Each structure stands twice: as C-alpha cells, then as structure tokens.
Amino acid sequence: MDILMDDVTSETLAELEKTQKDFWNVPRKTGVLLNMFIKMMGAKSALEIGTSNGYSGLWLAKSLKETGGRLTTIEYYDKRQSVAIENFKKCGVIDVVRPLQGSACEVIEAFDESEKFDFVFIDANKREYVKYFELIKPHLTPKAMIVADNIISHAEKVQTFIDAVDADEDFQYAIVELPGGILTAYRN
C-alpha cells in the first residue's frame, strides 16, 4: 500500500515523476521509504542535501508536518531551488521547509554548532558524500539516521563514503537494494 497524500500533493508527485531523469529524482519507492522513516522515528529536524525540484523534499516535508518537525534543504542550483520552492508552496508544506541555496559543504560549515538533525538525506554530488558525512556528524542528534541515495548505481564515486561509515564505530549501516541503492546508517 502506498502512502496516502492529499490530491494536490499526489498530482504534484505524479507530475514530478515524469521529470525524474531531468531532475535526478529518487524513485517513488525511495520517497515512500523516506516518508516512513521520518514517521517511525518521530523526527523533528531533517536535513536534505540536494533539493533538486523538491520531489524527495515533498516526501520528507509531508511526514515532518505530521511529526511537528522541520526540513532544512540545500540546493546548489538556484533555478532548481526556485522550482522546489514553488512545489513546496503548492503542496502546503513551505511552512515546515527552510530552503538554503549554495554549495552544501559551505552551507553546512556555516551552520551554528547548536543546529542539530535527527534525520539526514543525501542525494547530491556523489564524490562529496564523504565530506557531507564528516561535516554533518557534529550536527547529528543521538540516534540520528542518515540515508544516502545512489549507493549501488554510483558505487565507485561513493566508495570512500561507504568506507568512512563502515569505519565509524558510532554507526551501524545497511545497503538497501532499491533502484539506485540506498545506504541507511543509524547512529548508536
């Protein structure tokens, strides 16, 4: 059974799925899983690295609205961010979304040390996954979860990230064989 969404969000997600290749959106199954993770955890603060047109952000924001949480989402390209913001507004979640524009590494480095997240979704420059991981660790709550997309489809580009998570004793992880593959890591 799929996640129940209001008509506007369902229609918007269906429209965005038609642009999956142009905007590098996650598959629907991954969106459903992200939505479920947020609800199961009762997450209150999530970070998305790689907004694109807002497809995965809609899945996250809808569940965060239910948990009373907020989504901070970072996009490098201003045109993509503008499209995402319009989608967040159209689907009634802009009130729980804080869109930030720029290089993810620079944006994260500028976070105040008190900025904490209990859920992080990574779907951006694959070669920088390991940098994102190192930069976000000080901003994770105890028992935080990290989900990273394209772990199988871009295995060579993300191998240093996988190795870093594997070597970090604070995390348990698994690779899930969805289209593209995701890594789910849980902070002990």
Backbone as CSV, one residue per row, in Angstrom:
resi,resn,N_x,N_y,N_z,CA_x,CA_y,CA_z,C_x,C_y,C_z
1,MET,0.841,-1.191,0.000,0.000,0.000,0.000,0.878,1.244,0.000
2,ASP,0.536,2.185,-0.831,1.274,3.436,-0.941,0.855,4.389,0.171
3,ILE,1.647,5.416,0.397,1.347,6.450,1.382,0.181,7.293,0.867
4,LEU,-0.782,7.583,1.725,-1.906,8.428,1.337,-1.498,9.893,1.414
5,MET,-1.732,10.616,0.344,-1.430,12.039,0.265,-2.681,12.769,-0.203
6,ASP,-2.739,14.070,0.091,-3.835,14.878,-0.428,-3.737,14.925,-1.956
7,ASP,-4.819,15.321,-2.604,-4.878,15.300,-4.067,-3.811,16.173,-4.718
8,VAL,-3.599,17.379,-4.192,-2.619,18.292,-4.792,-1.222,17.680,-4.724
9,THR,-0.863,17.126,-3.573,0.460,16.520,-3.431,0.587,15.288,-4.313
10,SER,-0.439,14.455,-4.356,-0.405,13.260,-5.213,-0.208,13.644,-6.676
11,GLU,-0.940,14.664,-7.121,-0.815,15.125,-8.506,0.564,15.722,-8.765
12,THR,1.069,16.500,-7.815,2.387,17.118,-7.973,3.471,16.051,-8.035
13,LEU,3.415,15.072,-7.140,4.397,13.983,-7.158,4.342,13.233,-8.492
14,ALA,3.130,12.972,-8.989,2.983,12.274,-10.276,3.598,13.090,-11.413
15,GLU,3.385,14.406,-11.404,3.985,15.274,-12.426,5.509,15.269,-12.319
16,LEU,6.022,15.345,-11.099,7.476,15.359,-10.906,8.111,14.030,-11.297
17,GLU,7.374,12.940,-11.140,7.898,11.627,-11.538,8.150,11.564,-13.042
18,LYS,7.421,12.352,-13.811,7.632,12.399,-15.260,8.955,13.078,-15.614
19,THR,9.500,13.861,-14.687,10.754,14.585,-14.932,11.930,13.939,-14.198
20,GLN,11.756,12.699,-13.778,12.758,12.023,-12.944,14.157,12.066,-13.554
21,LYS,14.282,11.800,-14.834,15.606,11.757,-15.452,16.240,13.147,-15.563
22,ASP,15.431,14.157,-15.819,15.959,15.516,-15.951,16.404,16.100,-14.615
23,PHE,15.696,15.747,-13.548,15.983,16.338,-12.241,16.608,15.348,-11.257
24,TRP,16.916,14.140,-11.721,17.590,13.135,-10.888,16.797,12.815,-9.621
25,ASN,15.480,12.773,-9.748,14.638,12.458,-8.585,14.825,11.012,-8.151
26,VAL,14.617,10.774,-6.868,14.639,9.404,-6.359,13.423,8.660,-6.906
27,PRO,13.488,7.333,-6.979,12.300,6.571,-7.367,11.203,6.705,-6.306
28,ARG,9.969,6.496,-6.704,8.829,6.608,-5.784,9.016,5.726,-4.549
29,LYS,9.517,4.496,-4.734,9.721,3.595,-3.598,10.643,4.221,-2.553
30,THR,11.654,4.933,-3.003,12.564,5.595,-2.067,11.845,6.727,-1.350
31,GLY,11.022,7.484,-2.075,10.241,8.548,-1.446,9.325,8.018,-0.358
32,VAL,8.653,6.918,-0.650,7.771,6.288,0.340,8.576,5.875,1.566
33,LEU,9.743,5.284,1.343,10.585,4.841,2.452,11.061,6.025,3.299
34,LEU,11.465,7.118,2.658,11.883,8.313,3.401,10.744,8.812,4.287
35,ASN,9.552,8.868,3.716,8.368,9.310,4.445,8.125,8.427,5.666
36,MET,8.241,7.124,5.477,8.021,6.180,6.576,9.093,6.302,7.658
37,PHE,10.357,6.465,7.252,11.440,6.612,8.234,11.168,7.790,9.170
38,ILE,10.784,8.930,8.594,10.512,10.127,9.397,9.407,9.844,10.411
39,LYS,8.332,9.222,9.951,7.207,8.926,10.842,7.596,7.918,11.919
40,MET,8.308,6.863,11.539,8.694,5.834,12.514,9.607,6.398,13.595
41,MET,10.504,7.300,13.188,11.435,7.911,14.136,10.789,9.019,14.959
42,GLY,9.716,9.588,14.418,9.153,10.784,15.029,10.117,11.950,14.885
43,ALA,10.836,11.985,13.766,11.869,13.001,13.538,11.289,14.410,13.630
44,LYS,12.065,15.290,14.216,11.658,16.689,14.381,12.485,17.643,13.524
45,SER,13.682,17.210,13.133,14.556,18.082,12.363,15.308,17.253,11.331
46,ALA,15.044,17.534,10.056,15.679,16.774,8.978,16.470,17.708,8.075
47,LEU,17.543,17.165,7.528,18.383,17.879,6.569,18.389,17.087,5.275
48,GLU,18.137,17.779,4.169,18.235,17.170,2.845,19.354,17.876,2.100
49,ILE,20.311,17.106,1.613,21.413,17.659,0.826,21.140,17.286,-0.626
50,GLY,20.699,18.264,-1.412,20.316,18.045,-2.802,18.812,18.126,-2.983
51,THR,18.273,19.339,-3.065,16.827,19.557,-3.176,16.284,19.187,-4.547
52,SER,17.009,19.544,-5.593,16.561,19.431,-6.979,15.212,20.136,-7.132
53,ASN,14.200,19.455,-7.671,12.900,20.101,-7.888,11.938,19.909,-6.719
54,GLY,12.425,19.328,-5.632,11.613,19.184,-4.430,10.900,17.855,-4.284
55,TYR,11.154,16.910,-5.186,10.430,15.633,-5.135,10.660,14.906,-3.811
56,SER,11.893,14.605,-3.478,12.151,13.900,-2.212,11.814,14.794,-1.025
57,GLY,12.026,16.091,-1.179,11.681,17.028,-0.112,10.201,17.018,0.224
58,LEU,9.344,16.820,-0.782,7.906,16.724,-0.519,7.590,15.503,0.337
59,TRP,8.212,14.370,0.024,8.007,13.171,0.842,8.450,13.419,2.282
60,LEU,9.591,14.079,2.435,10.108,14.371,3.779,9.229,15.391,4.501
61,ALA,8.913,16.486,3.816,8.157,17.570,4.456,6.753,17.133,4.862
62,LYS,6.106,16.320,4.042,4.757,15.847,4.394,4.787,15.050,5.697
63,SER,5.780,14.184,5.857,5.857,13.397,7.092,6.303,14.265,8.264
64,LEU,7.186,15.228,8.015,7.625,16.132,9.086,6.478,17.014,9.569
65,LYS,5.582,17.363,8.683,4.409,18.143,9.093,3.587,17.336,10.100
66,GLU,3.511,16.025,9.892,2.781,15.146,10.815,3.491,14.995,12.159
67,THR,4.822,14.994,12.145,5.581,14.794,13.390,5.862,16.111,14.118
68,GLY,5.462,17.224,13.509,5.754,18.526,14.102,7.192,18.954,13.861
69,GLY,7.790,18.419,12.796,9.196,18.706,12.503,9.383,19.731,11.407
70,ARG,10.669,19.947,11.066,11.051,20.908,10.029,12.121,20.302,9.134
71,LEU,12.113,20.714,7.870,13.089,20.269,6.888,13.973,21.436,6.478
72,THR,15.268,21.253,6.589,16.241,22.170,6.012,16.760,21.481,4.760
73,THR,16.665,22.145,3.611,17.076,21.510,2.362,18.023,22.424,1.597
74,ILE,19.097,21.844,1.082,20.162,22.608,0.423,20.217,22.240,-1.057
75,GLU,20.217,23.257,-1.917,20.351,23.047,-3.358,21.393,24.006,-3.915
76,TYR,22.262,23.496,-4.744,23.313,24.305,-5.357,22.761,25.210,-6.464
77,TYR,21.891,24.664,-7.302,21.400,25.400,-8.468,20.161,26.227,-8.119
78,ASP,20.248,27.545,-8.337,19.147,28.425,-7.941,17.865,28.163,-8.732
79,LYS,17.966,27.787,-10.009,16.752,27.509,-10.790,16.020,26.284,-10.246
80,ARG,16.760,25.265,-9.863,16.130,24.078,-9.282,15.475,24.436,-7.948
81,GLN,16.172,25.243,-7.166,15.614,25.624,-5.871,14.309,26.404,-6.052
82,SER,14.259,27.285,-7.039,13.029,28.045,-7.302,11.866,27.118,-7.641
83,VAL,12.135,26.108,-8.457,11.102,25.121,-8.802,10.655,24.382,-7.541
84,ALA,11.608,23.979,-6.720,11.283,23.253,-5.483,10.423,24.102,-4.554
85,ILE,10.785,25.362,-4.389,10.021,26.245,-3.506,8.573,26.351,-3.985
86,GLU,8.380,26.481,-5.293,7.015,26.529,-5.837,6.258,25.238,-5.536
87,ASN,6.943,24.106,-5.650,6.293,22.824,-5.339,5.957,22.717,-3.853
88,PHE,6.842,23.191,-2.994,6.564,23.177,-1.550,5.356,24.058,-1.223
89,LYS,5.278,25.228,-1.872,4.134,26.124,-1.656,2.840,25.476,-2.139
90,LYS,2.884,24.934,-3.356,1.690,24.330,-3.952,1.134,23.205,-3.076
91,CYS,2.026,22.457,-2.435,1.601,21.295,-1.637,1.404,21.618,-0.159
92,GLY,1.503,22.898,0.192,1.189,23.323,1.553,2.189,22.918,2.620
93,VAL,3.475,22.800,2.241,4.485,22.422,3.238,5.583,23.471,3.412
94,ILE,5.484,24.584,2.708,6.546,25.589,2.782,6.755,26.078,4.221
95,ASP,5.722,25.991,5.041,5.841,26.443,6.431,6.748,25.549,7.271
96,VAL,7.055,24.340,6.793,7.960,23.450,7.537,9.285,23.253,6.799
97,VAL,9.497,24.037,5.728,10.706,23.889,4.913,11.554,25.155,4.996
98,ARG,12.852,24.951,5.223,13.822,26.050,5.170,14.765,25.763,4.002
99,PRO,14.503,26.366,2.825,15.369,26.129,1.671,16.620,27.008,1.736
100,LEU,17.771,26.391,1.533,19.040,27.107,1.518,19.711,26.856,0.174
101,GLN,20.344,27.886,-0.387,20.963,27.763,-1.701,22.462,27.956,-1.582
102,GLY,23.217,27.073,-2.262,24.665,27.186,-2.289,25.337,25.832,-2.251
103,SER,26.652,25.865,-2.154,27.436,24.639,-2.027,27.095,23.985,-0.694
104,ALA,26.714,22.718,-0.723,26.302,22.034,0.508,27.401,22.080,1.563
105,CYS,28.638,21.868,1.154,29.737,21.893,2.131,29.838,23.260,2.799
106,GLU,29.758,24.313,2.007,29.851,25.664,2.567,28.655,25.986,3.462
107,VAL,27.474,25.576,3.047,26.274,25.837,3.846,26.364,25.109,5.185
108,ILE,26.754,23.839,5.156,26.851,23.061,6.397,27.938,23.633,7.303
109,GLU,29.064,24.023,6.720,30.144,24.619,7.521,29.681,25.888,8.227
110,ALA,28.710,26.589,7.647,28.207,27.836,8.230,27.131,27.609,9.294
111,PHE,26.662,26.369,9.457,25.659,26.092,10.486,26.201,26.441,11.862
112,ASP,25.340,26.995,12.691,25.665,27.211,14.095,25.855,25.848,14.746
113,GLU,26.743,25.762,15.712,27.005,24.458,16.348,25.774,23.890,17.045
114,SER,24.800,24.738,17.363,23.580,24.254,18.026,22.581,23.626,17.043
115,GLU,22.831,23.772,15.740,21.939,23.209,14.717,22.076,21.686,14.720
116,LYS,20.981,20.991,15.029,21.003,19.525,15.143,19.915,18.898,14.273
117,PHE,20.214,17.711,13.768,19.281,16.980,12.912,19.169,15.539,13.387
118,ASP,17.938,15.004,13.362,17.805,13.592,13.679,17.618,12.741,12.427
119,PHE,17.543,13.376,11.268,17.453,12.636,10.013,18.164,13.436,8.930
120,VAL,18.979,12.759,8.128,19.682,13.407,7.019,19.510,12.553,5.769
121,PHE,19.125,13.203,4.671,19.036,12.528,3.379,20.039,13.168,2.436
122,ILE,20.911,12.347,1.854,21.963,12.827,0.957,21.690,12.329,-0.460
123,ASP,21.567,13.279,-1.390,21.388,12.955,-2.806,21.913,14.132,-3.621
124,ALA,23.217,14.294,-3.610,23.850,15.434,-4.282,25.121,14.935,-4.976
125,ASN,26.139,15.776,-5.048,27.403,15.416,-5.685,27.978,14.159,-5.033
126,LYS,28.010,13.069,-5.773,28.383,11.763,-5.211,29.798,11.746,-4.639
127,ARG,30.716,12.427,-5.283,32.106,12.437,-4.808,32.261,13.193,-3.486
128,GLU,31.273,13.991,-3.132,31.352,14.751,-1.881,30.597,14.094,-0.729
129,TYR,30.009,12.923,-0.947,29.272,12.246,0.129,30.116,12.116,1.391
130,VAL,31.372,11.737,1.235,32.221,11.554,2.422,32.442,12.888,3.136
131,LYS,32.555,13.980,2.388,32.690,15.310,3.010,31.416,15.680,3.764
132,TYR,30.269,15.432,3.127,28.997,15.718,3.799,28.915,14.946,5.114
133,PHE,29.297,13.679,5.061,29.242,12.826,6.252,30.080,13.415,7.383
134,GLU,31.289,13.796,7.080,32.169,14.362,8.110,31.630,15.691,8.638
135,LEU,31.088,16.512,7.747,30.580,17.825,8.154,29.294,17.740,8.976
136,ILE,28.447,16.762,8.691,27.170,16.696,9.411,27.269,15.987,10.752
137,LYS,28.295,15.184,10.952,28.374,14.413,12.205,28.229,15.275,13.458
138,PRO,28.883,16.442,13.547,28.697,17.262,14.754,27.275,17.817,14.912
139,HIS,26.484,17.728,13.853,25.125,18.273,13.871,24.055,17.190,14.018
140,LEU,24.471,15.981,14.327,23.518,14.884,14.477,23.127,14.696,15.929
141,THR,21.857,14.413,16.136,21.384,14.071,17.476,21.775,12.624,17.773
142,PRO,21.756,12.237,19.053,21.939,10.811,19.350,20.824,10.027,18.645
143,LYS,21.133,8.882,18.138,20.173,8.001,17.446,19.714,8.557,16.096
144,ALA,20.480,9.477,15.525,20.136,10.044,14.217,20.276,8.991,13.121
145,MET,19.583,9.241,12.024,19.638,8.350,10.871,20.091,9.129,9.648
146,ILE,20.954,8.501,8.856,21.404,9.068,7.585,20.976,8.111,6.481
147,VAL,20.393,8.659,5.424,20.057,7.873,4.241,20.765,8.534,3.065
148,ALA,21.510,7.740,2.294,22.229,8.255,1.127,21.780,7.495,-0.115
149,ASP,21.452,8.236,-1.172,20.948,7.646,-2.406,22.089,7.307,-3.365
150,ASN,21.787,6.449,-4.337,22.694,6.070,-5.431,23.934,5.305,-4.984
151,ILE,23.803,4.542,-3.936,24.933,3.801,-3.378,25.367,2.651,-4.287
152,ILE,24.429,2.052,-4.984,24.770,0.955,-5.897,25.058,1.495,-7.300
153,SER,24.202,2.378,-7.796,24.357,2.885,-9.164,25.617,3.727,-9.351
154,HIS,26.109,4.347,-8.281,27.315,5.178,-8.350,28.371,4.667,-7.362
155,ALA,28.479,3.352,-7.279,29.327,2.713,-6.259,30.763,3.237,-6.248
156,GLU,31.366,3.405,-7.408,32.758,3.877,-7.447,32.893,5.280,-6.866
157,LYS,31.945,6.147,-7.176,32.022,7.534,-6.713,31.769,7.673,-5.214
158,VAL,31.025,6.743,-4.621,30.666,6.865,-3.201,31.413,5.881,-2.302
159,GLN,32.367,5.141,-2.865,33.051,4.113,-2.079,33.764,4.691,-0.858
160,THR,34.374,5.869,-0.973,35.056,6.453,0.198,34.050,6.793,1.296
161,PHE,32.846,7.172,0.903,31.781,7.424,1.875,31.389,6.130,2.581
162,ILE,31.161,5.082,1.811,30.799,3.787,2.404,31.894,3.334,3.366
163,ASP,33.144,3.470,2.951,34.274,3.084,3.807,34.303,3.905,5.096
164,ALA,34.003,5.201,4.991,34.009,6.073,6.178,32.908,5.678,7.155
165,VAL,31.725,5.385,6.646,30.623,4.953,7.515,30.974,3.613,8.154
166,ASP,31.528,2.708,7.361,31.908,1.385,7.852,32.962,1.478,8.960
167,ALA,33.883,2.412,8.829,34.966,2.554,9.805,34.545,3.307,11.063
168,ASP,33.411,3.987,11.018,32.967,4.799,12.156,32.186,3.934,13.143
169,GLU,32.742,3.720,14.317,32.128,2.849,15.320,30.822,3.402,15.878
170,ASP,30.535,4.676,15.621,29.291,5.276,16.107,28.081,4.929,15.236
171,PHE,28.317,4.261,14.108,27.227,4.000,13.168,27.104,2.524,12.813
172,GLN,25.857,2.081,12.686,25.526,0.803,12.066,24.894,1.160,10.728
173,TYR,25.137,0.341,9.710,24.546,0.683,8.418,24.153,-0.560,7.643
174,ALA,23.303,-0.340,6.665,22.905,-1.387,5.726,22.708,-0.737,4.364
175,ILE,22.953,-1.519,3.333,22.686,-1.066,1.972,21.418,-1.771,1.498
176,VAL,20.455,-0.972,1.059,19.156,-1.484,0.633,19.105,-1.446,-0.891
177,GLU,18.748,-2.561,-1.494,18.768,-2.682,-2.949,17.472,-2.200,-3.593
178,LEU,17.210,-0.927,-3.431,16.157,-0.259,-4.190,16.792,0.209,-5.496
179,PRO,16.007,0.694,-6.474,16.638,1.236,-7.680,17.675,2.308,-7.314
180,GLY,18.894,2.122,-7.756,19.987,3.038,-7.417,20.683,2.663,-6.128
181,GLY,19.948,2.045,-5.227,20.511,1.621,-3.946,20.590,2.755,-2.947
182,ILE,20.265,2.464,-1.684,20.434,3.458,-0.623,21.234,2.851,0.518
183,LEU,21.971,3.694,1.184,22.640,3.316,2.419,21.853,3.945,3.548
184,THR,21.505,3.146,4.532,20.850,3.666,5.730,21.816,3.462,6.883
185,ALA,22.125,4.527,7.587,23.052,4.459,8.715,22.355,5.000,9.956
186,TYR,22.552,4.307,11.052,21.923,4.659,12.323,23.019,4.950,13.336
187,ARG,22.923,6.097,13.981,23.921,6.463,14.983,23.609,5.750,16.291
188,ASN,24.582,4.976,16.772,24.419,4.222,18.028,24.312,5.155,19.216
